[in-house]
Amino acid sequence: MSEPRSPLWRHIVGSDVRTVAFMGMTKNTGKTVALNHVLAAAAQAGCTAGVTSIGRDGEDRDQVFQVPKPR
């Protein structure tokens, strides 16, 4: 497999980072886009990636700030 040309991927691989988190407190800020980008780069490089989520779909209130969440 070829090495991805993504600067973000090269930065991750070139550092001692073993865990990357994509987080944010609002919708539509690019978290999923960034995650998918890194997952695609990992697959292209032949790296195994694990994914977990601590968010909950459908919750009425944000669990950190206790403010109402958009529907």
C-alpha positions as CSV (number, residue, x, y, z in Angstrom):
1,M,0.0,0.0,0.0
2,S,1.2,3.5,-0.7
3,E,1.8,6.1,2.1
4,P,-1.0,8.7,2.4
5,R,-0.1,12.2,1.4
6,S,-2.2,13.8,4.1
7,P,-0.3,16.3,6.2
8,L,-2.5,15.4,9.2
9,W,-1.7,11.7,8.8
10,R,2.1,12.4,8.4
11,H,2.0,14.5,11.6
12,I,0.2,11.8,13.6
13,V,2.6,9.1,12.3
14,G,5.7,11.3,12.8
15,S,5.0,11.9,16.4
16,D,4.8,9.7,19.5
17,V,1.0,9.9,19.4
18,R,-0.8,6.6,20.0
19,T,-4.3,8.0,20.6
20,V,-6.2,10.7,18.7
21,A,-9.5,12.1,19.8
22,F,-12.0,14.1,17.8
23,M,-14.2,16.0,20.0
24,G,-16.4,19.1,20.1
25,M,-19.3,20.6,21.8
26,T,-21.4,21.6,18.7
27,K,-22.8,20.0,15.7
28,N,-21.4,20.4,12.1
29,T,-17.9,21.4,13.1
30,G,-16.1,18.7,11.0
31,K,-15.5,16.0,13.7
32,T,-16.8,13.2,11.5
33,V,-15.0,14.6,8.4
34,A,-11.7,14.7,10.3
35,L,-12.3,11.2,11.7
36,N,-13.1,9.7,8.3
37,H,-10.0,11.4,6.8
38,V,-7.7,9.8,9.4
39,L,-9.4,6.4,9.1
40,A,-9.0,6.5,5.3
41,A,-5.3,7.5,5.6
42,A,-4.8,4.7,8.2
43,A,-6.4,2.1,5.9
44,Q,-4.3,3.4,2.9
45,A,-1.1,3.0,5.0
46,G,-2.1,-0.5,6.2
47,C,-2.6,0.6,9.8
48,T,-5.2,-0.8,12.1
49,A,-7.4,1.7,13.9
50,G,-9.9,1.2,16.7
51,V,-12.9,3.6,17.2
52,T,-15.0,4.2,20.2
53,S,-17.5,6.9,21.1
54,I,-18.6,8.4,24.4
55,G,-21.4,10.5,23.0
56,R,-24.9,9.4,23.0
57,D,-27.3,9.9,20.1
58,G,-30.7,11.3,21.0
59,E,-29.8,12.8,24.4
60,D,-31.8,15.9,25.3
61,R,-29.1,17.7,27.3
62,D,-25.4,17.9,26.9
63,Q,-23.8,15.7,29.6
64,V,-20.9,18.2,30.2
65,F,-22.6,21.6,30.3
66,Q,-26.1,20.4,30.9
67,V,-27.5,22.7,28.1
68,P,-30.2,21.6,25.8
69,K,-29.0,19.9,22.6
70,P,-30.4,20.6,19.1
71,R,-32.7,18.0,17.7
